[in-house]
Amino acid sequence: MSNYYNFRNLDIIFVDDNKNMHALIKNLLLAMNIVNSRGCFDAESCFEEMREEPPDLIITDLSLNPENGLELIRRIRQGEHGVDRYTPILVLSGQTNIKDVLAARDAGATEFLAKPVSVGSLHDRMVWMVENPRPFIKASTYIGPDRRRAMRGYEGMERRK
Amino acid sequence: MTKIVEMDGYEIHHPVQKLQSKVTTKGGLSLAEIEKRMAKKMSALTEDFLSSIPPMIDAIEKSLGQLETGAGDETAQADLFRHGHDLKGLGGSFDYPIMGTIGAGICGLTHKEIETASLNLPLIRVHLDLLSYVTANRIKNDSDPKAEPILSALAAAKAAI
């Protein structure tokens, strides 16, 4: 990578129901100079934060309590409560089998990053998102990033089914 | 302003790319610098993580005990799965991959497709004992010499059950 990206101006909401993961993500973002981040433990508080101040990126787990992370992604893509449906969504999850990755993609996730997470893997995925923006597709049964263009690490996964 | 292109049966949306507009190539940090900054924080974060494991062990013990005495139901099973899932994601993230492996094992033994009455409780108990052992001895991975006895015990338990 030739560019040293400056992420400082980003405002990020992360959603995870575990407090250790909150501390870790907050510090991973701080290490990347991202000082504006807000942690949420569930989908409803994520919506509240989104309404309060629209973020530039959402990082979410898939296994939330009580609501499933997939449902959160679908609701954001529907623009529920008037939130910006185009907000980039990075899924950060330990549910890493192909079924879960495809479900996240079909719910409208922008990218998928498997736990365990490191500063290197998170940085790599965010650089990928900056360098590879995707248009949105709105059809009768889907709204989200164009699925014909692969997510990072997703290339060829469907062929391995 | 989102540019929308009408296609045959769907639309292509070109929203303002928030990440691209906020992330610059001026004043950014190299990945090496970011990793260095994160390394300074990991020690304290890991201590917090390790201090959260004994309460988790108690919670697993409680749910497993309920199931072993016939007083547990799907809720106890779901609790076990949730703790396993947390461990799976957290272990590797905090440089204790062996805890992640134990968490993955608990998930595999308690996922919702397994009927509560069919749970392999003795093998779940072995995983709980392993978790207690690696926590007490601060064993990070299976290359630690202290891990050898438990890996042998796990192999023997799996063969016997």
Interface residues (C-beta under 8 A of the other chain):
Chain A: M1 N3 Y4 Y5 N6 F7 R8 N9 L10 N18 K19 N20 M21 A23 L24 N27 L28 L30 A31 M32 N33 D56 L57 D61 S63 N65 Y86 T87 P88 S93 G94 Q95 K115 P116 V117 S118 V119 G120 H123 M126 M129 V130 P133 P135 F136 I137 K138 A139 S140 D146
Chain B: T2 G9 Y10 E11 I12 H13 H14 P15 V16 Q17 K18 L19 Q20 K22 V23 T24 T25 K26 G27 G28 L29 S30 L31 I34 E35 R37 M38 K41 L45 D48 F49 S52 R82 H85 D86 K88 G89 L90 G91 G92 S93 F94 P97 G100
